[in-house]
Amino acid sequence: MRKVEEEQLKVFYYFMMSDGRCTSEELDKFVQICKGMDVGQDDMSKIARECELAVDTSGKDCSMRVKKVLYALLEDDVRGYGDWQRLKSDKQKQIYVIWNLINLGYADKDFSESERNVIDFLAEHWEIGEQLLFEMLDIADTMLALTKQKDWIKTTSKPYDSIREVIEEADRDMERLKKSIELTLKNACKEV
C-alpha cells in the first residue's frame, strides 16, 4: 500500500469515528473502499488500530478531536513533511475524498452533525466550492430518502405490483442520481 493511499484511508477511518462510533454499515463501506484501492485486511486492521489509538471516542461528538488530528496531518502536508503533498495538490482527489466521506456518512442512514462538521472542515481547508459541496450533499440526501422509501414500502400491506412499481421507480431515480453525481464530479474535476 502506498503512503498516500494509507493517508486517505486514515482520513476515512477518522471520519467514521467523528460521531463516537464506527457502525457496521460504515465499516462495510470502508472495506469496499479499501478493496477498490487493493488494500488487504492486514493493512486495514493496521489503519484501524492507529486511528483508534489517535482519537479518544468517548462521548457522542468527537468531531473536534478528529478535526485536530486531521489538521495536524494537513499542517504536516503544508510544511511538506507528509505524504499528503500529492493529495494537497490534487483537487480531483480531494473532491473524490469528500464524496467518499459523504457516502461513508450516509452508509448507516444517519448523517450526523459531527460527520458534517468534519466534511465542512476538509471542504474549507481544501477550498472545495460551496455549490459543489451542496450538490454532493443534496444528491446523497435524495439517495437516502429513496432508500428509506424503498425500505418503507416493503413493510406496507399494499399489493405486490404497487410495491414493485414504487421500488422500480425509486431504482430508476437512484440510477439517474448516480449518473448526475458522476457528471458533476467529472465536470468539477475538469474545472481545476
N, C-alpha and C positions, 0 to 999 in steps of 0.2 A: 504494500500500500504506500502510495506516495504521500509525502508530508502534507501537501496542500489538500488532498482528499481527507486525510486524518483530521486536519483542522476544520474542514467543512462539516465532517461528521460530529465533531465536538460541538460545533455551533448548534447542530440539530439536537444533540442529546441535551445540552444545556437548556435549550429552548423547552424541551419536554419537561424539564424539571422546574420551570418557572412558576407553575401553579402548585408546586409542592408534591407532585406525583407524576409518574410516568404510567399512563394507563396501558392496558393490554393492546388496545387499538392503536395507540401511538407507537408502542414498541413494534407492533406488526408492520406499521408504515415505515418505521425506521429500518427494520430488517429488509423491506422491499427496496428502500433507497440504497442500503449497503450492497444488496445483491446486484442492483443496477450499476454499482460502481465496482463490482467484482471484489468486494471486501468479504473476507472469511469470518467465520464465527469467532476465532481466537482474537482477531483484531477488533471485532465488535465488542467482545467482552472486555478487552483492554480499555477501549474508549469509555465504556460504561463505568468501569471501576475508577478511572481517572476523573471523570466528570463528577461522579458521586462523592469522591473524596474532596473535590474542589469547592462544592457548593453545599451548604447546610440547607436541607429541605424541610426543617421543622417549621411548621406554620403553613398557612394556605397560600399566601402570596410571597413567592421567593424571587419575583422579577427584579427587585433591586440588587439582590445578591448575584443573580445571573447576569444582569447588565454590568455589574462591577467586574466580573470575570471576563466577559466579552470585551469590555472597554480595555482591560489590560492586554488582551490579545490584539486588539485593534491598535493600541498605542505601540506595542512591540512592532507591529507592521509599519506604522508611520515612521518609526525610527529605523526600519529596515532590518531589524534583528530576526523577525519571524518569517515563516514561510507564507505568511499572508500576503506578501508582496504581490504575488500573482493574482490573488483574489482582489486585493485593493485596486489593482489597475485593470481589472476585467469586469466592466459594468455588466456584461452579459451574464457572467457567473453570479454576480451579486443579485441580479433580477431573478435568476432561477433559484438561488438560495432562498430569497424572500418567498417565492412561490412555493417551494418545498416546505418552508416553515409554516406557511398558511395551511397547506394540506395536512401537515402534522397537527396543527392546532385544531383542525376540524375533524381529524380522524376519530376522535371519541365523541363526536357530535356535541361538543361543549367547548366553544372557542372562548376561553376565559379572558378576563380583563388583564390578568398577568401576562398571558401569551401575547395579547395585543400590545401591551407596553413594550415587550422585547422587540416585536416586529417594528413598532414605531421608532424605537431607538436605533435599530440597524438601518431602517429606511432613511432616517435623518442622517445618520453617520455616513452612509454611502450615497446620499443625495439622490435617492430614488424619488421621482416626482410624485406629488400627492395624487394627481389624476391616475397615474398608473397603479399606485397602491390602492386607491379607492376602487378601481375597476377589478383588480385581483380579489379584493375582499368581497366586493359585490357578487362576483361570479361564484366565489366559494359559499357565500350566504345562500344564494339561489340554489346551488347544488345541494346544500344541506337541507333546505326546505323541500326540495323534490325527493330527497332520500327519505325524509320524515313522512312525506305524503305517501310514498310507496309503502313504508312500514305501517302507517295507519290504515290504509285501505285494505291491507291484508287481514286486519283484525275486525273488519266490519262483516255484517251478515248480508252484504249486497250479493247479487247474483255473480257467478263466476265470470261471465262475459263483461260485466260492468267493471269488475276488479281488474281483469286483464286489460281492458281498454285504458283505464287510468294508469296502470303500470307502464303500458307501451307508450302512452303519450309522455309520461314522465321520462322514460328512457330516451325518447326522441329529443325532448328538451335538453336533457343532460348531454346528449351527443352533440347538439348544437352549441351548448355552452363550452364543451371541451374544445371544439373547433374554434370557437370565438377566442378563448384564452390562448390557444396555441398561436393564433394570428396576432393577438395583442402582444404577446411576449416576443414573437418574431419581429414585429414592427418596432417594438421598443428597443430591441437589440440592434436593429438597423440604424436607429437614430443616434446611437452612441459612437 
